[in-house]
């Protein structure tokens, strides 16, 4: 058994393309991307990591599938799941995930984190836990010149829940 809190995840970009980026996202900011499936959010993330920004993914989609479907060979990916899979991170172990993410962003000048699992986290824990976790994650992002991207299906939240998230994040 290896305690993952002692593992340092190396920040590495997928590529260093010289083409102009098409998505206008700013460092030290958190974004909610309204979509039923994480397509636009993955598009933004992939554009950033192929233009020299180290990235990190936490997703409900298994890492092997993400790597295969999107050509991600270097990006660290954790699967948000209760599974015993080595790439899995339990929604009940958010402090460990926070520790790993903080270590990741502290080791680079800028980075991008894709958190695809907001609805799952709210279901497995509560909306309050989700909100507190995303607020803590945003605090890490703001102080580390990084970008947080959270795909979110708006219909899964009440109006009040969405309004609370909307106050914290830029909505795309």
N, C-alpha and C positions, 0 to 999 in steps of 0.2 A: 504494500500500500504506500503510495506516495501522497503526501499532503500537498495539494495543489497550491496552497497559499505560499509555499516556499518556491514555487516555480516562477521564474521571471520570463515573461513572454516578450520575445524580441520584436521591437517595432521595425517592420520592413515593408516597403511599398512594393506593389506588384510590378510596377514599371515606371518609366520616366519619360512619358510621351511629351513631345514639344508642341503638340497642337493646342489650340485655345480651348479652355473649358467652357462648356455651354451652360452649366448650372451655376447660378449666382448664390452661393452659400458662403457665409462669413465664419471665420474662426471665432472661438469663444462664444458660440451660440448653439442652442438646442432647437431642433426642428421636428414638428409633427407633420408627417406626410399623410394626408387623408386618402386612404385607398383600402379596398377590401383584400387585396393580395399585395405583398411588398414588391411591386414592379418598379414604380418610379423611385422609391427609396433605394432599391438595389442599383438602379441606373445611376443615381447621384453618387452612391458609395463607390461603385466600380469606376466611375469617371475620376473620382478623387484618388483612389489607390493606383490607378494607371497613370496618373499625373504626378507621382512622387510623394503622395501623402500616405504614411503608414496607417493601416486600418485594422480594426478588430470587430468581429461579428459575434453577437449573441443572438441565436435564432431558434425558432421552433422547427425549422427545417434541418435535417441531419447534415452535418458538415460534408460528408462525401457527396451528397446530392448537390449542395451549393457549389462545391469545387468543380464538379463535373459540368453542371449547367452554366456556370458563369466564368470558368477558366481561372478560378482563384487558386493559385498554387502556394503562395507565401503567406497569405492572410490568416492569422489565428482565428479559429472559429470554435465557439462553445455552443453546444446544443442545450437549450433550456428544456430540461426534461427530468422526470423522476427516475429515468432509466439508470441501469448500472453501467451503461456504455462509458468507456474512458473519456469520451469527449463531452459527456453530459454534466450539466451544472444544475443542481436542484433549485427550484424556486424558493425553497425553504433555507437556502444557504446564501442569501444575498450579501452578507457581510464578507464572505470569502470572494465572491465575484467582484465586489467593490474593491477589495484589497488588490486583486489581480489587475483590474482595470486602472486603478490609481498607479500601480507600478508601471504599467504599460505607458500611460500618458506622460509620466515623469521622465521617461527615458528617451523622449523625442521632443523636437521643437514644436511640432504640430502633429495632429492625428485626427482620425475620424472613427467614430464608433457607431455601428448600426445595431440598435436594440429592437429586434423583431420578436416580440413576445409579450407585449403589453396586455393584450386580452387574456392570454394564458396566465400571466402572473396575477391579474385581477381575479381570475377564476380559481386558481389554486390557493390564493391567500385572501386578499380583499382589495377593493379599490383604494382604500387608505394606504395599504402597504405599497401598492403600485405607485401612488402619488408620492409618497415619502421617498421611495427608492429613486424614482425619476428626478425628484428634486435634489437628492444627494448626488446623483450622477451628473446632473446639470452643474452643480457646484464644482465638481471635479473638472468638467469640461471648460467652464468659464475661466478657471484659474490656470489652465494648462494650454491655452491657445488651440484648443481642439474643437471638433464639431460632433454633435450628437444628432443622429437621425433615428426617429421613432415612427415606423409605419403604424397607422392606426385606422381601424374600421369604426367610423364614428357611430354607426348604428348599434354598437355593442355597449355604449355608455348612455347614461341619462344626460339630460341637458345640463344639470348642475355639475355632474362629473366632468363632462367635456369643458364646461366653462372654467373649471378649476385648472384643468390642463392648459387651456388656451391662455390663461394668465401667465403661465410659466414659460411657454414655448412660442416660437414663431410657427404659424400654421401655413403649410404649402398645399 
